[in-house]
Amino acid sequence: MWSALLLYLPLFVPLIFLAAGLASRSLERPLIWGVAAGASLVALLTSLVFLVLIIAFPFSPDAILQASPLAAVMQVLASFIAFVVIRYSRTSMATEARAATYLVWLQLTLAAVTLAVASNHMLMLLAAWTCISLGLHQLLMFFPERPRAALAAHKKFLLARLAELCLLGAFLLLHHVHRSWLISDVLAAYPARLSWVEQLAALLIAAAAVAKCAQLPVHGWLIQVVEAPTPVSALLHGGIINLGGFLLILFGPLLLQAPAAQWLLLLVAGLTMLLAGLIMTTRISAKVRLAWSTSAQMGLMLVECALGLFELALLHLLAHSCYKAHAFLAAGDAVAADVRARQVQVAPPTSAQVVLSLLLASLLVVGVIWALGFFAGHAPSAPWSPWWLLVLALATLLMRGHGVSGLWRWLPTLTVTLTAYVLLKNVLAGLAPHGVYQVSLEADLWLGVLFSLLFAGYHLQTHFAHLPWVNRLNIWLYSGLYLDEWATRATLALWPVRLPVRMHAKQALVIQGEI
């Protein structure tokens, strides 16, 4: 009973959010913002206590809400992002005329997120996801007079309905097989050989995650919703969009047995990671660059899930949420930092420096692999493509640090970072699903090629942008390969929408004079 109380306690906190929002029209705004911030702090502290106790006294109740370490970690993350966003909104949104409406929808969306990460019932999870999408739609339309924001919200609305239909189909198929709506009952049956019905359910779950995480070619809405208020962008990029990764981590035991679903993620998310990562480097606007970065990071996270690296995907999810929320809330400082970075002239590395950097990075990574195998008592198993990505990342740092001479400057930081990464990865390994899974050689080679192309594309854009053919490539990348234009046409043909027309300054003066 005590454990069950701890499980339900974090869900009472959204009631405080809702009460504060509904009363916002009758109470003074400073008091309402204080109540909302206090409620989010209570949610954060409660979730931390719940996390400690659920790790100390684990249990698996047969209930519609799950008391798992994964759910507890996600509760802490959701509460933390909520506290940060509300604190920021208290300053940035308090002077807006529709601040009360904004606060109501923000609190309802946060309450739905809290319910989604704690759900152990498939229909409850689907209902919470739908409520998140509907609440987010109202936040994205906070400035309804902006045509670009209205178009992005319209595309997001239709895409969200498609993703929810995929989830509904997957859940109905799983219920048909297992005769239970509880997620814990469904996952308890795996690992096992899947029937075609379960394969289809896994494929639909993967498709829903791809749609939710704004993967190419349905990514355009994520780039265009930067016209929403800054705290809404922080909430979206720092919390809500990561729920696609949470969905795959949650249904990891099913995903590990579904090759079709894994290859859907490897193909779509892998190409998104490559193209969005390169497109990001061609953009100037800080918020647009961050939006493309989110699409690329979500692609990498989905690829990690397809490889069965769920503990790495969970670590990626937590780190990306905190980083991206901070990046959007500090977007003004990012502009100045980007201007300073562009003023620094970096000489292109020679062929010898490239080869030497790759060699040194390979030796460092081999040393890490040896150390991990030595302490674990066995050599790390497949996949090997993530290690190749680490080699390329270290080689890039070496080249930017002018080879061996710059190695000693950042080597202590790199050592601490890798050590912290290994420790966190081992800690989170007990929270994420795991099982016996061997990555196919084809999947490893596919990702190795994508990582190599990403490295080569970045190298060309950084040091050889003056070449005519690289310049033409950058023009195509700047346009996003025109994928969003095709997706927008298809969306408007399927479901037309009347967009607001932005008035010119003279029109506004005439209307003001008439009034």
C-alpha positions in Angstrom: 0.0 0.0 0.0 2.9 2.4 0.8 4.5 1.7 -2.6 1.1 2.1 -4.4 0.7 5.5 -2.6 4.1 6.6 -3.8 3.2 5.6 -7.3 0.0 7.6 -7.4 1.4 10.6 -5.5 3.1 12.3 -8.4 -0.1 12.2 -10.3 -1.9 14.3 -7.8 0.5 17.2 -8.5 -1.0 18.0 -11.9 -4.3 18.7 -10.1 -2.5 21.7 -8.5 -1.4 22.8 -12.0 -5.0 22.6 -13.2 -6.4 24.4 -10.1 -3.9 27.2 -10.5 -4.8 27.5 -14.2 -8.5 27.6 -13.8 -8.2 30.2 -11.1 -5.9 32.4 -13.1 -8.7 34.5 -14.4 -9.8 35.5 -10.9 -6.5 35.8 -9.0 -3.6 38.2 -9.4 -1.1 37.1 -11.9 2.0 37.2 -9.6 0.2 34.9 -7.2 -0.8 32.4 -10.0 2.7 32.2 -11.4 4.0 31.6 -7.8 1.5 28.8 -7.3 2.4 27.2 -10.6 6.1 27.4 -9.9 5.6 26.0 -6.4 3.5 23.2 -7.7 6.2 22.2 -10.2 8.8 22.3 -7.5 6.6 20.0 -5.3 6.3 17.7 -8.4 10.0 17.6 -8.8 10.8 16.8 -5.1 8.0 14.2 -5.0 9.4 12.5 -8.1 12.9 12.5 -6.7 11.7 10.8 -3.5 9.7 8.3 -5.6 12.8 7.5 -7.6 14.9 6.8 -4.6 12.3 4.6 -2.9 11.4 2.7 -6.0 15.1 1.8 -6.5 15.5 0.9 -2.9 12.2 -1.1 -2.7 11.4 -2.4 -6.2 8.1 -4.0 -7.0 5.9 -4.6 -10.0 2.2 -3.9 -9.3 -0.5 -5.2 -11.5 -2.1 -1.8 -12.0 -2.8 0.8 -14.7 0.1 2.9 -13.5 3.6 1.5 -13.5 6.1 1.7 -10.6 9.3 1.1 -12.5 12.7 2.9 -12.4 12.2 4.0 -16.0 8.9 5.7 -15.1 10.4 7.3 -12.1 13.4 8.7 -14.1 11.0 10.1 -16.7 8.8 11.6 -13.9 11.9 13.4 -12.5 12.8 14.7 -16.0 9.3 15.8 -16.8 9.0 17.6 -13.4 12.4 19.3 -13.9 11.6 20.6 -17.4 8.2 21.8 -16.1 9.8 23.7 -13.3 12.3 25.4 -15.6 9.8 26.3 -18.2 7.3 27.8 -15.7 10.0 29.8 -14.0 11.1 31.2 -17.4 7.5 31.8 -18.5 6.9 33.8 -15.3 9.2 36.5 -16.7 8.8 36.2 -20.5 5.0 35.6 -20.7 3.6 37.5 -17.7 3.1 40.7 -19.7 1.3 39.0 -22.6 -2.5 39.7 -22.8 -3.3 36.0 -23.1 -0.9 34.9 -20.4 -3.8 33.2 -18.4 -4.8 31.1 -21.4 -1.1 30.2 -22.0 -0.7 29.1 -18.4 -3.8 26.9 -18.5 -2.8 25.0 -21.6 0.8 24.7 -20.4 -0.3 23.1 -17.1 -2.7 20.7 -18.9 0.1 19.7 -21.3 2.5 19.1 -18.4 -0.2 17.1 -16.5 -0.7 14.9 -19.6 3.1 14.3 -19.9 3.1 13.2 -16.2 0.3 10.7 -16.9 1.9 9.4 -20.1 5.2 8.4 -18.5 3.5 6.7 -15.6 0.9 4.8 -17.7 0.9 1.0 -17.6 -2.4 0.8 -19.6 -2.1 1.0 -23.3 -5.3 3.0 -23.8 -4.4 5.4 -21.0 -1.0 5.9 -22.6 -2.7 6.7 -25.9 -5.2 9.1 -24.3 -2.3 10.9 -22.5 -0.4 11.2 -25.8 -3.5 12.6 -27.5 -4.0 15.2 -24.7 -0.3 16.2 -25.0 -0.7 16.8 -28.7 -4.0 18.8 -28.2 -2.5 20.9 -25.5 0.7 21.5 -27.5 -1.4 22.6 -30.5 -3.0 25.4 -28.4 0.5 26.5 -27.2 1.9 26.5 -30.8 -1.1 28.7 -31.8 -0.4 31.3 -29.1 0.2 33.8 -31.9 -2.6 32.8 -34.3 -2.0 35.8 -36.6 1.3 34.3 -37.8 0.8 32.3 -41.0 3.9 30.3 -40.7 3.0 29.2 -37.1 -0.5 28.4 -38.2 0.7 26.2 -41.1 3.2 24.4 -38.9 0.6 23.7 -36.2 -1.8 22.4 -38.9 0.8 20.0 -40.2 1.7 18.9 -36.7 -2.0 18.4 -35.9 -2.6 16.0 -38.8 0.7 14.2 -38.3 -0.1 13.7 -34.6 -3.5 12.1 -35.5 -1.7 9.8 -37.9 0.7 8.7 -35.2 -2.1 8.1 -32.7 -3.9 6.0 -35.3 -0.7 3.9 -35.6 -0.5 3.5 -31.9 -4.2 2.6 -31.6 -3.8 -0.1 -34.3 -0.7 -1.4 -32.5 -2.4 -1.6 -29.2 -5.5 -3.3 -30.6 -3.3 -5.9 -32.2 -1.3 -6.5 -29.0 -4.5 -6.8 -27.0 -5.8 -9.3 -29.5 -2.7 -11.5 -29.0 -2.2 -11.1 -25.2 -5.8 -10.4 -24.0 -4.6 -7.7 -21.7 -4.4 -3.9 -21.9 -1.5 -3.7 -19.4 1.9 -2.9 -20.9 3.6 -5.0 -18.2 1.6 -8.1 -19.2 2.4 -7.6 -22.9 6.1 -7.2 -22.3 6.3 -10.1 -20.0 5.7 -12.4 -23.0 9.0 -11.4 -24.6 11.6 -12.4 -25.7 9.6 -14.8 -27.9 9.2 -15.5 -31.6 6.7 -13.0 -33.0 3.7 -13.7 -35.1 2.9 -11.6 -38.1 0.3 -9.7 -36.0 3.0 -8.8 -33.4 5.4 -7.9 -36.2 2.8 -5.5 -37.6 2.2 -4.0 -34.1 5.9 -3.4 -33.6 6.1 -1.8 -37.1 3.2 0.5 -36.2 4.9 1.5 -32.9 8.1 2.3 -34.8 6.1 4.4 -37.4 4.4 6.3 -34.6 7.8 7.1 -33.0 9.2 8.3 -36.4 6.2 10.6 -36.8 6.4 11.9 -33.3 10.1 12.6 -33.5 9.8 14.7 -36.7 11.8 12.6 -39.0 12.3 13.3 -42.7 10.2 13.9 -44.7 7.6 15.0 -42.1 10.0 17.2 -40.2 8.9 20.6 -41.5 6.5 21.5 -38.7 9.3 21.2 -36.1 11.4 23.8 -38.0 8.5 26.2 -38.5 7.1 26.2 -34.9 10.1 28.2 -33.8 7.7 31.1 -34.2 5.9 29.9 -31.0 7.0 31.5 -27.7 10.5 30.6 -26.5 9.3 28.6 -23.5 7.0 26.6 -25.7 10.0 25.7 -28.0 12.0 24.7 -24.9 9.1 22.5 -23.7 8.7 20.9 -27.1 12.4 20.3 -27.9 13.4 19.6 -24.3 10.6 17.3 -23.3 7.7 16.4 -25.5 9.5 15.3 -28.7 11.7 12.9 -26.7 8.6 10.9 -25.9 9.0 9.0 -29.2 12.3 7.6 -27.8 10.6 6.8 -24.5 7.9 4.8 -26.4 10.6 2.7 -28.1 12.5 2.2 -24.9 9.3 1.2 -23.1 8.4 -1.4 -25.8 12.1 -2.4 -26.2 11.5 -6.2 -25.6 9.0 -6.2 -28.5 11.2 -4.1 -30.8 14.2 -6.4 -30.4 12.3 -9.2 -32.0 10.9 -7.2 -34.9 13.4 -6.9 -37.8 11.0 -4.9 -40.0 10.5 -2.3 -37.3 14.2 -2.1 -36.7 15.0 -1.5 -40.4 12.3 1.2 -40.6 14.1 3.0 -37.9 17.6 2.4 -39.4 16.6 3.7 -42.8 14.3 6.7 -41.9 16.0 7.8 -38.7 19.5 7.1 -40.1 19.0 9.3 -43.2 17.4 12.0 -41.0 20.4 12.0 -38.7 22.7 12.4 -41.7 20.7 15.0 -43.7 19.4 17.1 -40.7 22.9 17.2 -39.2 24.3 18.6 -42.5 21.4 20.9 -43.1 21.8 22.4 -39.6 25.3 23.7 -40.5 23.9 25.8 -43.4 21.4 27.8 -41.3 22.1 31.1 -39.6 19.1 31.6 -37.3 20.0 30.2 -33.8 16.5 28.7 -33.2 16.3 27.2 -36.7 19.7 25.5 -36.2 18.5 24.2 -32.8 15.4 22.8 -34.5 17.4 21.0 -37.2 19.7 19.7 -34.4 16.7 18.3 -32.6 15.6 16.4 -35.7 19.1 15.0 -36.1 19.4 14.1 -32.5 16.0 12.3 -32.5 17.2 10.3 -35.5 20.3 9.2 -33.6 18.2 8.3 -30.6 15.9 6.1 -32.7 18.9 4.5 -34.3 20.2 3.6 -30.9 16.9 2.0 -30.1 17.0 0.0 -33.3 20.4 -1.3 -32.4 19.1 -2.4 -29.0 21.2 0.2 -27.1 18.4 1.2 -24.9 20.5 2.4 -22.0 22.5 4.6 -24.4 19.2 5.9 -25.8 17.9 6.7 -22.3 21.1 8.5 -21.5 20.8 10.4 -24.8 17.2 11.3 -24.0 18.0 12.7 -20.6 21.1 14.7 -21.8 19.3 16.0 -24.9 16.3 17.2 -22.9 18.3 19.2 -20.4 20.7 20.6 -23.1 18.0 21.6 -25.6 15.7 23.2 -23.0 18.7 25.3 -21.8 19.7 26.1 -25.4 16.3 27.5 -26.4 16.0 29.5 -23.2 19.5 30.9 -23.7 19.0 31.4 -27.5 19.9 35.1 -27.2 23.4 34.2 -25.8 23.8 31.5 -28.5 23.5 34.2 -31.2 26.5 36.1 -29.8 28.5 32.9 -29.3 27.8 31.9 -32.9 28.9 35.3 -34.2 32.2 35.0 -32.3 32.7 31.4 -33.6 32.2 32.5 -37.2 34.8 35.2 -36.8 37.5 32.6 -36.0 39.3 31.5 -39.1 40.3 27.8 -39.0 42.8 26.6 -41.5 41.8 23.4 -43.4 43.7 20.4 -42.2 46.2 18.7 -44.5 45.8 15.1 -45.6 48.6 14.2 -43.1 46.7 15.8 -40.3 43.5 14.0 -41.2 45.2 10.6 -41.3 47.0 11.3 -38.0 43.9 12.5 -36.3 42.0 9.4 -37.4 44.9 7.2 -36.2 45.1 8.8 -32.8 41.3 8.8 -32.3 41.2 5.1 -33.2 44.0 4.3 -30.7 42.0 6.2 -28.0 38.8 4.3 -28.7 40.6 1.0 -28.9 42.0 1.8 -25.5 38.5 2.5 -24.2 37.2 -0.7 -25.6 40.0 -2.7 -24.1 39.5 -1.1 -20.7 35.8 -1.8 -20.8 36.4 -5.4 -21.8 39.1 -5.8 -19.2 36.9 -4.6 -16.3 33.8 -6.4 -17.5 35.7 -9.7 -18.1 34.8 -9.9 -21.7 35.1 -7.8 -24.9 32.3 -5.5 -25.9 29.9 -7.2 -28.4 28.3 -5.7 -31.5 27.3 -3.2 -32.7 30.6 -1.6 -33.7 29.2 1.4 -35.6 28.8 3.6 -32.5 32.5 3.1 -31.8 33.2 4.3 -35.3 31.1 7.4 -34.7 33.2 8.0 -31.5 36.4 7.7 -33.6 35.1 10.3 -36.1 34.0 12.7 -33.4 37.4 12.5 -31.7 39.2 12.9 -35.0 37.2 16.1 -35.6 38.2 17.4 -32.2 41.8 16.6 -33.0 41.7 18.4 -36.3 40.1 21.5 -34.8 42.8 21.3 -32.0 45.6 21.3 -34.6 46.5 17.6 -34.2 48.8 16.3 -31.5 49.7 19.8 -30.1 46.1 20.4 -29.2 45.5 16.9 -27.8 46.8 17.7 -24.3 44.5 20.7 -23.9 41.3 18.8 -24.0 42.5 15.3 -23.0 41.7 15.7 -19.3 38.2 16.9 -20.2 37.7 14.0 -22.6 38.9 11.5 -20.0 36.4 12.8 -17.4 33.6 12.9 -20.0 34.2 9.3 -21.1 34.4 8.1 -17.5 31.2 9.8 -16.6 29.6 8.4 -19.7 30.6 4.9 -18.9 29.4 5.2 -15.3 26.0 6.7 -16.3 25.6 4.1 -19.0 26.1 1.3 -16.5 23.7 2.9 -14.0 21.0 3.3 -16.7 21.5 -0.2 -18.0 19.4 -1.4 -15.1 16.6 0.9 -15.9 16.2 0.2 -19.6 15.0 -3.1 -21.1 17.7 -5.5 -22.3 17.9 -8.9 -23.8 20.0 -11.1 -26.0 20.3 -9.3 -29.4 22.8 -9.5 -32.1 23.0 -6.6 -34.6 23.2 -7.8 -38.2 26.3 -7.0 -40.2 24.2 -5.1 -42.8 22.8 -2.8 -40.1 26.3 -2.1 -38.7 27.7 -1.4 -42.2 24.8 0.8 -43.1 25.3 3.0 -40.0 29.1 3.0 -40.5 28.5 4.4 -44.0 26.1 7.1 -42.7 28.5 8.2 -39.9 31.3 8.4 -42.5 29.2 10.5 -44.8 28.3 12.8 -41.9 31.9 13.3 -41.1 32.9 13.9 -44.7 30.0 16.4 -45.2 30.9 18.4 -42.1 34.6 18.4 -43.2 33.6 19.7 -46.7 31.2 22.4 -45.4 33.7 23.6 -42.8 36.9 23.8 -44.9 36.0 23.6 -48.6 32.8 25.6 -48.9 34.5 27.8 -51.5 34.5 24.9 -54.1 31.7 25.3 -56.7 30.3 21.8 -56.3 30.3 22.1 -52.5 28.5 25.4 -52.8 25.9 23.8 -55.0 25.5 21.0 -52.5 25.0 23.6 -49.7 22.3 25.3 -51.7 20.4 22.0 -51.8 21.0 21.4 -48.1 19.9 24.9 -47.2 16.6 24.2 -48.9 16.2 21.0 -47.0 16.3 19.1 -50.2 12.8 20.6 -50.8 11.3 17.7 -48.8 9.1 19.9 -46.7 7.6 21.6 -49.7 6.4 18.3 -51.1 5.1 17.3 -47.7 3.3 20.6 -47.3 1.6 20.3 -50.7 0.5 16.8 -49.8 -0.8 17.9 -46.4 -2.8 20.9 -47.8 -4.2 18.7 -50.6 -5.3 16.1 -48.0 -6.8 18.7 -45.6 -6.8 22.3 -46.7 -6.6 25.1 -44.1 -7.3 28.8 -44.2 -4.2 30.6 -43.1 -4.2 34.0 -41.5 -3.0 36.9 -43.6 -0.3 39.1 -42.0 -1.2 42.8 -42.4 1.2 45.3 -43.7 2.2 48.2 -41.6 0.1 50.7 -43.7 -3.0 48.4 -43.4 -2.6 48.4 -39.6 -2.3 52.2 -39.4 -5.5 52.5 -41.6 -7.4 50.2 -39.4 -6.2 51.9 -36.2 -7.2 55.3 -37.7 -10.7 54.0 -38.5 -11.1 52.7 -34.9 
